[in-house]
Amino acid sequence: MSAKYHMVDIFTSEEARYEGFPLSDKVVAYIQSLKIAARCIVIRGVEGCYENGEISTQNILDISLNMPIQIKIILPSAQIDIVLPALEKMISEGIMTANEINIFCHKTQKRLIPRHLKVKDIMTFQPKVVQTDTPVSEVVNILLSSTFTGVPVVDKNNKPLGVISQGDLIYRAGMPVRLGILAEAGTENLNEVLSKLSAKNAKDIMSKPPVSIHEDKQLTEAVNIMLTKGLKRLPVINDQGKLTGILSRMDIFHTISSETPDWNAIRKQNILVGNLKLVSDIMRRDVHTVLNDAPVKEVLSIIDSNDIQRVAVVDKDGHFLGMISDRNLLSAFYDHRIGFWGYLTTKFILGEKERLNEDLKKHLNNKIASEVMKVNTITILESATIDEAIRLITGKKIKRLPVLDLNGKFKGMISRESLLRTGFLSS
């Protein structure tokens, strides 16, 4: 290998402390927080002596305390000038050495989710909840004012009885459109929808029994349940069965973004990384596209007939230009909002589409995709790693990413679910 490495050795004792915690614990946590290609090991000796004349040995019970501790760290030499001063500040008792060493090979297996994490380490505490008798209209209002699209239903003892998702609201309560569209509908349309939804309570539409997980379970177990059951969120309970939090996919993605290292940077140090998946490995290729000069009526027909929320806009050579979602369309036809809202909602309210009024039909025919598409859309290259995609989705709070090649041609899409599923199964 061409990269240079150093071995750092710290000889200390069990009694050594930093900020009130065992020195070894703090050193391990510090090295892990750097997110670099470093390994750290703590070794507890069975016998030893110190400069002050003290002896520790397991042979005599009275002096079996304060055993010697050795902390060994192997790391790329490029980081040594940062690590040594930080470690020196932490050491109040001990000896530290640093020597350049020869590395024959360096291999590692990529994991997106560290195995030591428990559900309670990352869950959202004190989530919003509703009772069984909470009107559905109030449930919708709660979700419209939140960043999430589902809420637990609890009894008077705060024990989960069910969960209400956006799907429950649409297919069981009759909410005519998804929450993102409802938020753009305008006060009059929103009040009309809420009025019709108020006839039902949470107990009438919730999914039950709820699938929950104990707060002390490993995070990897929770992810496995979410993938197996097809869930976006999990209620979290304590020993008494009471709700203590909620675990969502975004909680998991935030953890991946904060806990995992920069795998691309590690690869550049000639380190062989196993289980490394790229965006091209997981993207969905059968994604609907339209040309930039396609009539909006055609775009609307594709979205409606395929029960999808968005289509990609490309030029005749396949270069990506932008995205069109049902939400973009509602905003684009602001002057015809009433007619367009009617088009979006009649299949839920009346069971079939009403004939478009002539004014709206003319407006649709006069517009083309390039006039209503969202430009400056966040994209990702097909050669990017999964964790890069997760960082982007987490940082920008988006659900799907268009995938491009190096020439800017549209290749497909990735979603939160595909990232979690493939990323978890490959780690």
VEXDREN-2710 file (C-alpha; in Angstrom, 1 decimal):
% VEXDREN-2710
k/r/px/py/pz
1/MET/0.0/0.0/0.0
2/SER/1.2/3.5/-0.8
3/ALA/-0.5/5.3/2.1
4/LYS/1.5/5.8/5.3
5/TYR/0.2/4.7/8.7
6/HIS/1.0/5.4/12.4
7/MET/0.5/3.2/15.5
8/VAL/-0.4/5.2/18.6
9/ASP/0.0/3.4/22.0
10/ILE/-1.4/4.7/25.2
11/PHE/-0.3/3.0/28.5
12/THR/-2.6/4.0/31.3
13/SER/-4.8/2.5/34.0
14/GLU/-8.4/1.7/34.9
15/GLU/-8.5/4.7/37.2
16/ALA/-7.6/7.2/34.5
17/ARG/-10.5/9.6/33.7
18/TYR/-11.4/12.3/31.3
19/GLU/-14.4/14.5/31.9
20/GLY/-15.5/12.0/34.6
21/PHE/-15.5/9.0/32.3
22/PRO/-12.9/6.2/31.9
23/LEU/-10.1/7.5/29.6
24/SER/-10.4/4.4/27.4
25/ASP/-14.1/5.0/26.7
26/LYS/-13.5/8.7/25.8
27/VAL/-10.6/7.7/23.5
28/VAL/-12.7/5.1/21.6
29/ALA/-15.5/7.6/21.2
30/TYR/-13.1/10.3/20.0
31/ILE/-11.6/8.1/17.3
32/GLN/-15.0/6.9/16.2
33/SER/-16.2/10.5/15.9
34/LEU/-13.5/11.3/13.4
35/LYS/-15.0/9.0/10.8
36/ILE/-11.6/8.2/9.4
37/ALA/-9.9/4.9/8.4
38/ALA/-8.7/4.2/11.9
39/ARG/-9.0/1.2/14.3
40/CYS/-8.8/1.3/18.0
41/ILE/-8.5/-1.5/20.6
42/VAL/-8.5/-1.4/24.4
43/ILE/-6.5/-4.1/26.2
44/ARG/-6.9/-4.8/29.9
45/GLY/-3.7/-6.2/31.5
46/VAL/-3.7/-9.0/34.1
47/GLU/-0.8/-7.6/36.0
48/GLY/1.4/-4.5/36.0
49/CYS/3.3/-1.8/37.9
50/TYR/3.5/2.0/37.8
51/GLU/6.1/4.7/38.3
52/ASN/4.8/5.4/41.8
53/GLY/5.7/1.9/42.9
54/GLU/2.1/0.6/42.9
55/ILE/1.5/-3.0/41.7
56/SER/-1.7/-4.5/40.4
57/THR/-2.2/-8.2/40.1
58/GLN/-5.0/-10.6/40.0
59/ASN/-3.1/-13.0/42.3
60/ILE/-3.9/-10.9/45.4
61/LEU/-7.5/-9.7/45.9
62/ASP/-6.5/-6.5/47.7
63/ILE/-4.4/-5.2/44.8
64/SER/-6.5/-6.4/41.9
65/LEU/-7.8/-2.9/41.3
66/ASN/-6.5/-0.3/38.9
67/MET/-5.3/-2.8/36.4
68/PRO/-3.1/-1.5/33.5
69/ILE/-4.8/-0.5/30.3
70/GLN/-3.3/-0.3/26.8
71/ILE/-5.1/1.6/24.1
72/LYS/-3.8/0.9/20.6
73/ILE/-4.8/3.1/17.6
74/ILE/-3.8/2.5/13.9
75/LEU/-4.6/5.4/11.6
76/PRO/-3.4/7.0/8.4
77/SER/-0.5/9.3/9.0
78/ALA/-2.3/12.1/7.3
79/GLN/-4.5/12.5/10.5
80/ILE/-1.7/12.1/13.0
81/ASP/-1.1/15.8/13.5
82/ILE/-4.7/16.3/14.5
83/VAL/-5.1/13.2/16.6
84/LEU/-2.0/13.4/18.8
85/PRO/-2.7/16.9/20.3
86/ALA/-6.3/15.9/21.0
87/LEU/-5.2/12.7/22.8
88/GLU/-2.6/14.5/24.8
89/LYS/-5.2/16.8/26.3
90/MET/-7.3/13.8/27.3
91/ILE/-4.5/11.9/29.1
92/SER/-4.0/12.9/32.7
93/GLU/-2.2/9.7/33.6
94/GLY/-0.1/7.5/31.3
95/ILE/2.4/7.3/28.5
96/MET/1.7/7.8/24.8
97/THR/3.9/6.7/21.9
98/ALA/3.5/7.2/18.1
99/ASN/5.5/5.3/15.5
100/GLU/5.2/5.0/11.7
101/ILE/4.4/1.4/10.7
102/ASN/4.2/-0.6/7.4
103/ILE/0.8/-1.8/6.3
104/PHE/0.7/-4.8/4.0
105/CYS/-3.1/-4.5/3.3
106/HIS/-6.1/-2.7/4.7
107/LYS/-9.6/-4.1/4.1
108/THR/-12.9/-3.2/5.7
109/GLN/-16.6/-4.2/5.4
110/LYS/-19.0/-1.3/5.0
111/ARG/-21.9/-1.0/7.4
112/LEU/-24.5/1.7/7.1
113/ILE/-25.9/1.1/10.6
114/PRO/-23.5/0.5/13.5
115/ARG/-24.5/-2.6/15.4
116/HIS/-24.1/-1.0/18.9
117/LEU/-26.9/1.5/18.4
118/LYS/-30.2/0.8/20.2
119/VAL/-33.7/2.1/19.2
120/LYS/-33.7/4.6/22.1
121/ASP/-30.5/6.1/20.9
122/ILE/-32.0/7.7/17.8
123/MET/-35.8/7.6/18.2
124/THR/-37.9/10.7/18.3
125/PHE/-39.0/11.2/21.9
126/GLN/-42.5/12.4/22.9
127/PRO/-44.1/12.1/19.5
128/LYS/-47.5/13.6/18.7
129/VAL/-50.3/11.2/19.4
130/VAL/-54.1/11.0/19.0
131/GLN/-56.8/9.2/21.0
132/THR/-59.2/6.7/19.6
133/ASP/-62.0/9.3/19.7
134/THR/-60.0/12.0/17.9
135/PRO/-61.8/13.2/14.8
136/VAL/-60.1/12.4/11.5
137/SER/-60.2/16.0/10.6
138/GLU/-58.1/16.8/13.7
139/VAL/-55.7/14.0/12.7
140/VAL/-55.2/15.7/9.3
141/ASN/-54.7/19.1/10.8
142/ILE/-52.0/17.6/13.1
143/LEU/-50.2/16.0/10.1
144/LEU/-50.5/19.1/8.0
145/SER/-48.6/21.1/10.6
146/SER/-45.9/18.5/11.0
147/THR/-43.0/17.1/8.9
148/PHE/-44.3/13.5/9.2
149/THR/-47.2/11.7/7.5
150/GLY/-48.3/9.3/10.3
151/VAL/-49.3/9.3/13.9
152/PRO/-49.7/6.7/16.7
153/VAL/-53.1/6.2/18.3
154/VAL/-52.9/5.6/22.1
155/ASP/-55.2/4.8/25.0
156/LYS/-55.6/6.8/28.2
157/ASN/-52.5/5.0/29.6
158/ASN/-50.4/6.0/26.6
159/LYS/-50.3/2.5/25.3
160/PRO/-50.3/2.3/21.4
161/LEU/-53.5/0.8/19.9
162/GLY/-52.8/1.6/16.3
163/VAL/-51.2/3.9/13.7
164/ILE/-52.7/6.2/11.2
165/SER/-50.8/6.7/8.0
166/GLN/-51.4/8.8/4.9
167/GLY/-52.7/5.6/3.2
168/ASP/-55.2/5.1/6.0
169/LEU/-56.5/8.6/5.5
170/ILE/-56.9/8.2/1.8
171/TYR/-58.3/4.7/1.5
172/ARG/-60.2/4.4/4.8
173/ALA/-61.2/7.9/5.6
174/GLY/-61.7/9.1/2.0
175/MET/-59.2/12.0/2.0
176/PRO/-59.2/12.9/-1.7
177/VAL/-55.5/13.7/-2.2
178/ARG/-52.3/13.2/-0.4
179/LEU/-51.3/15.6/2.4
180/GLY/-48.8/17.5/0.3
181/ILE/-51.5/18.4/-2.2
182/LEU/-54.0/19.2/0.5
183/ALA/-51.6/21.7/2.0
184/GLU/-51.7/23.6/-1.3
185/ALA/-55.5/23.3/-1.8
186/GLY/-56.5/26.7/-0.3
187/THR/-58.6/27.4/2.7
188/GLU/-62.0/26.9/1.2
189/ASN/-61.1/23.5/-0.3
190/LEU/-59.3/22.4/2.8
191/ASN/-62.3/23.3/5.0
192/GLU/-64.6/21.3/2.7
193/VAL/-62.4/18.2/3.0
194/LEU/-62.0/18.5/6.8
195/SER/-65.8/18.9/7.2
196/LYS/-66.4/15.6/5.4
197/LEU/-63.6/13.8/7.3
198/SER/-64.9/14.9/10.7
199/ALA/-67.6/12.3/10.7
200/LYS/-65.1/9.5/11.5
201/ASN/-62.7/9.1/14.5
202/ALA/-59.2/7.7/14.7
203/LYS/-60.4/4.3/15.8
204/ASP/-62.4/3.9/12.6
205/ILE/-59.5/4.2/10.2
206/MET/-56.3/3.2/12.2
207/SER/-54.2/0.2/11.2
208/LYS/-54.3/-2.3/14.1
209/PRO/-52.8/-3.9/16.0
210/PRO/-49.8/-1.7/15.9
211/VAL/-46.3/-3.2/15.2
212/SER/-44.1/-1.8/17.9
213/ILE/-40.6/-2.3/19.2
214/HIS/-39.0/-2.1/22.7
215/GLU/-36.7/0.9/23.2
216/ASP/-33.8/-1.3/24.2
217/LYS/-33.8/-3.4/21.0
218/GLN/-30.9/-3.0/18.5
219/LEU/-31.6/-0.5/15.7
220/THR/-30.8/-3.2/13.2
221/GLU/-33.7/-5.3/14.5
222/ALA/-36.0/-2.3/14.1
223/VAL/-34.9/-1.7/10.5
224/ASN/-35.5/-5.4/9.7
225/ILE/-39.0/-5.2/11.1
226/MET/-39.7/-2.0/9.1
227/LEU/-38.5/-3.7/5.9
228/THR/-40.3/-6.9/6.4
229/LYS/-43.6/-5.3/7.3
230/GLY/-43.2/-2.4/4.8
231/LEU/-43.5/0.2/7.5
232/LYS/-42.3/3.8/7.4
233/ARG/-42.4/4.3/11.2
234/LEU/-42.5/2.2/14.4
235/PRO/-44.0/3.0/17.8
236/VAL/-41.4/2.5/20.5
237/ILE/-42.5/1.1/23.9
238/ASN/-40.9/0.6/27.4
239/ASP/-41.2/-2.3/29.8
240/GLN/-44.7/-1.2/30.7
241/GLY/-45.8/-1.2/27.1
242/LYS/-46.2/2.6/27.1
243/LEU/-45.2/4.7/24.1
244/THR/-41.9/6.4/24.7
245/GLY/-41.1/7.4/21.1
246/ILE/-41.4/6.8/17.4
247/LEU/-38.8/5.5/15.0
248/SER/-39.0/6.8/11.4
249/ARG/-37.0/6.2/8.3
250/MET/-35.7/9.8/8.6
251/ASP/-34.4/9.0/12.1
252/ILE/-32.5/6.2/10.6
253/PHE/-31.1/8.2/7.7
254/HIS/-30.0/11.0/10.1
255/THR/-28.1/8.4/12.1
256/ILE/-26.5/7.0/9.0
257/SER/-25.4/10.5/7.9
258/SER/-24.0/11.3/11.3
259/GLU/-22.4/8.0/12.3
260/THR/-20.9/6.5/9.1
261/PRO/-17.6/7.7/7.6
262/ASP/-16.9/9.1/4.2
263/TRP/-16.5/5.8/2.3
264/ASN/-15.3/7.6/-0.9
265/ALA/-12.5/9.2/1.1
266/ILE/-11.6/5.9/2.6
267/ARG/-11.5/4.2/-0.8
268/LYS/-9.1/7.0/-2.1
269/GLN/-6.6/5.8/0.5
270/ASN/-6.3/2.5/-1.3
271/ILE/-8.4/0.7/1.3
272/LEU/-10.5/-2.2/-0.1
273/VAL/-14.1/-1.6/1.1
274/GLY/-16.4/-4.6/0.9
275/ASN/-20.2/-4.4/0.5
276/LEU/-20.0/-1.1/-1.2
277/LYS/-23.2/-0.4/-3.2
278/LEU/-23.6/2.3/-5.8
279/VAL/-26.7/4.3/-6.8
280/SER/-26.7/2.5/-10.1
281/ASP/-27.2/-0.8/-8.2
282/ILE/-30.5/0.2/-6.6
283/MET/-32.1/2.8/-8.8
284/ARG/-35.5/2.1/-10.4
285/ARG/-35.1/2.3/-14.2
286/ASP/-38.7/2.0/-15.3
287/VAL/-39.6/5.6/-14.4
288/HIS/-42.0/7.6/-16.5
289/THR/-40.6/10.4/-18.6
290/VAL/-42.0/13.0/-20.9
291/LEU/-40.4/15.2/-23.5
292/ASN/-40.0/18.9/-22.7
293/ASP/-42.6/19.8/-25.4
294/ALA/-45.2/17.3/-24.3
295/PRO/-48.7/18.8/-23.7
296/VAL/-49.5/19.1/-20.0
297/LYS/-52.7/17.2/-20.6
298/GLU/-50.4/14.2/-21.6
299/VAL/-48.4/14.7/-18.4
300/LEU/-51.6/14.7/-16.3
301/SER/-52.9/11.6/-18.0
302/ILE/-49.6/9.7/-17.2
303/ILE/-49.7/10.8/-13.6
304/ASP/-53.4/9.9/-13.2
305/SER/-53.5/6.6/-15.1
306/ASN/-50.3/5.2/-13.4
307/ASP/-51.2/6.4/-9.9
308/ILE/-47.8/8.2/-9.5
309/GLN/-46.9/11.5/-8.1
310/ARG/-44.2/12.7/-10.5
311/VAL/-42.6/12.3/-13.9
312/ALA/-39.2/13.3/-15.3
313/VAL/-38.8/15.8/-18.1
314/VAL/-36.1/15.1/-20.7
315/ASP/-35.1/16.4/-24.1
316/LYS/-35.0/14.3/-27.3
317/ASP/-31.5/13.0/-26.4
318/GLY/-32.5/11.9/-22.9
319/HIS/-30.9/14.7/-21.0
320/PHE/-32.6/15.5/-17.7
321/LEU/-34.4/18.9/-17.6
322/GLY/-36.6/18.8/-14.5
323/MET/-39.5/17.1/-12.7
324/ILE/-43.3/17.6/-12.8
325/SER/-45.3/16.5/-9.7
326/ASP/-49.0/16.7/-9.0
327/ARG/-48.1/19.5/-6.6
328/ASN/-46.3/21.4/-9.3
329/LEU/-49.4/21.1/-11.5
330/LEU/-51.7/22.5/-8.9
331/SER/-49.4/25.5/-8.4
332/ALA/-48.9/26.0/-12.1
333/PHE/-52.7/26.3/-12.7
334/TYR/-53.3/28.8/-9.9
335/ASP/-55.7/30.8/-12.0
336/HIS/-57.7/27.7/-12.6
337/ARG/-57.2/26.2/-9.2
338/ILE/-60.9/25.4/-8.6
339/GLY/-61.2/23.5/-11.9
340/PHE/-57.9/21.7/-11.4
341/TRP/-58.8/20.8/-7.8
342/GLY/-62.0/19.4/-9.0
343/TYR/-60.1/17.2/-11.5
344/LEU/-57.8/15.9/-8.8
345/THR/-60.6/15.1/-6.3
346/THR/-63.6/13.8/-8.3
347/LYS/-62.3/10.2/-8.6
348/PHE/-62.4/10.0/-4.8
349/ILE/-65.6/11.9/-4.3
350/LEU/-67.7/10.7/-7.2
351/GLY/-65.9/7.5/-8.2
352/GLU/-65.0/8.7/-11.7
353/LYS/-63.5/11.8/-13.4
354/GLU/-65.8/14.5/-14.4
355/ARG/-65.5/16.0/-17.8
356/LEU/-63.0/18.9/-17.6
357/ASN/-64.6/22.3/-18.0
358/GLU/-63.8/23.9/-21.4
359/ASP/-61.7/26.7/-19.9
360/LEU/-59.4/24.3/-18.0
361/LYS/-59.2/22.0/-20.9
362/LYS/-58.1/24.8/-23.2
363/HIS/-55.6/25.9/-20.6
364/LEU/-54.1/22.4/-20.3
365/ASN/-53.8/22.2/-24.1
366/ASN/-51.9/25.4/-24.3
367/LYS/-49.3/24.5/-21.8
368/ILE/-46.3/22.2/-22.3
369/ALA/-44.1/20.3/-19.8
370/SER/-41.2/22.7/-19.9
371/GLU/-43.5/25.5/-18.7
372/VAL/-44.7/23.8/-15.6
373/MET/-41.7/21.6/-14.6
374/LYS/-39.6/22.3/-11.6
375/VAL/-36.1/23.2/-12.6
376/ASN/-32.9/23.1/-10.5
377/THR/-34.0/19.8/-9.2
378/ILE/-31.5/18.1/-6.9
379/THR/-30.0/15.0/-8.6
380/ILE/-27.3/12.4/-8.0
381/LEU/-24.9/10.6/-10.2
382/GLU/-25.3/6.8/-10.8
383/SER/-21.7/6.3/-9.7
384/ALA/-22.4/7.8/-6.2
385/THR/-22.5/5.5/-3.2
386/ILE/-25.6/4.8/-1.2
387/ASP/-24.5/6.7/1.8
388/GLU/-23.9/9.8/-0.4
389/ALA/-27.5/9.5/-1.5
390/ILE/-28.7/9.1/2.0
391/ARG/-26.8/12.2/3.1
392/LEU/-28.4/14.2/0.3
393/ILE/-31.9/12.9/0.9
394/THR/-31.5/13.7/4.7
395/GLY/-29.9/17.1/4.3
396/LYS/-32.4/18.3/1.7
397/LYS/-35.4/16.5/3.2
398/ILE/-36.5/14.9/-0.1
399/LYS/-38.1/11.6/-0.8
400/ARG/-36.8/10.7/-4.3
401/LEU/-33.7/11.6/-6.3
402/PRO/-33.4/11.6/-10.1
403/VAL/-30.3/9.6/-11.2
404/LEU/-28.1/10.9/-14.0
405/ASP/-25.0/9.7/-15.8
406/LEU/-21.9/11.8/-16.3
407/ASN/-23.4/13.3/-19.5
408/GLY/-26.5/14.5/-17.7
409/LYS/-28.8/11.9/-19.1
410/PHE/-31.7/10.6/-17.0
411/LYS/-31.1/7.0/-15.9
412/GLY/-33.8/6.4/-13.2
413/MET/-34.9/7.3/-9.6
414/ILE/-34.1/6.2/-6.1
415/SER/-36.4/6.5/-3.1
416/ARG/-36.0/6.4/0.7
417/GLU/-37.3/2.8/0.7
418/SER/-34.9/1.5/-1.9
419/LEU/-32.0/3.2/-0.1
420/LEU/-32.9/1.7/3.3
421/ARG/-33.7/-1.7/1.9
422/THR/-30.6/-2.2/-0.3
423/GLY/-28.3/-0.3/2.1
424/PHE/-29.4/-2.4/5.1
425/LEU/-29.3/-5.7/3.3
426/SER/-25.8/-5.0/2.0
427/SER/-24.4/-3.9/5.3
END
